[in-house]
Amino acid sequence: MRRTIFDTPVINSFFRLLSRIGLKLFGWKLEGQRPDASKYVIIAAPHTSNWDFIFIIAFAFTFRIKVFWMGKNTLFKGPFGSVMRWLGGIPVDRNKANGLVQQVVDTFNSCTELAVAIPPEGTRSKVRQWRSGFYHVAHSAGVPIALSFLDFKKKVGGFGPMFSPTGDYEADLIKIQDFYKDMTGKHPRKFA
């Protein structure tokens, strides 16, 4: 994969320090351990606010993870497009069925190390059900899913257990969502 902010030595060190200080000043605590895998999908949930992005990047620096994340393609237009890519962004056109899952699977298959954060809601708006792309990417690529979280009520963020998809999406989704049942997003009404 391409170089990002996480590969830039002086800037990486600066933002790691800034992230630790910022999280501490805002009263946030880390929980869990950095995933012990070279390749994995990160569930980024709950995803209810633009603040989630800032906190996820801060936690990535703190946990020393080079994270890539998926975002709507409009974020990558104009002068900030290259900045968003440098921050690890992968543009996604949610209006097209363009084989995105297979593209990400192919990327996993061509890399020796890769962590991609995918919000299962697919949006900051309230949704009735999670999108299944994160699951199909992990299962098809043969990589585990890191259950990461931001709990705004408790001001705790980090990682829960790793989850290995079995291929039974419905049964696995029940187990995955059970982990998140007590999590509170920035805007609780928007979390499914």
Number of C-alpha atoms within 10 A of each C-alpha: 12 8 12 18 19 23 13 12 9 11 12 16 16 12 18 21 14 15 20 18 15 15 19 12 9 9 11 19 14 17 14 12 11 16 21 9 14 12 22 25 28 26 22 23 25 27 29 22 16 10 10 20 14 12 17 21 22 21 23 19 23 21 18 14 15 19 21 25 23 16 22 15 15 11 17 18 11 8 8 11 16 14 14 19 19 18 18 24 23 19 18 17 13 13 8 8 8 11 9 15 19 15 12 20 19 14 14 24 16 11 11 10 13 20 21 26 24 22 22 20 25 22 17 16 15 16 14 10 11 16 15 15 18 23 25 18 25 26 20 17 20 17 23 21 27 27 21 27 25 27 20 17 12 12 15 17 20 21 21 17 14 17 17 16 20 11 13 9 14 10 11 16 15 10 12 17 14 11 15 19 11 10 18 22 20 19 15 17 11 19 23 17
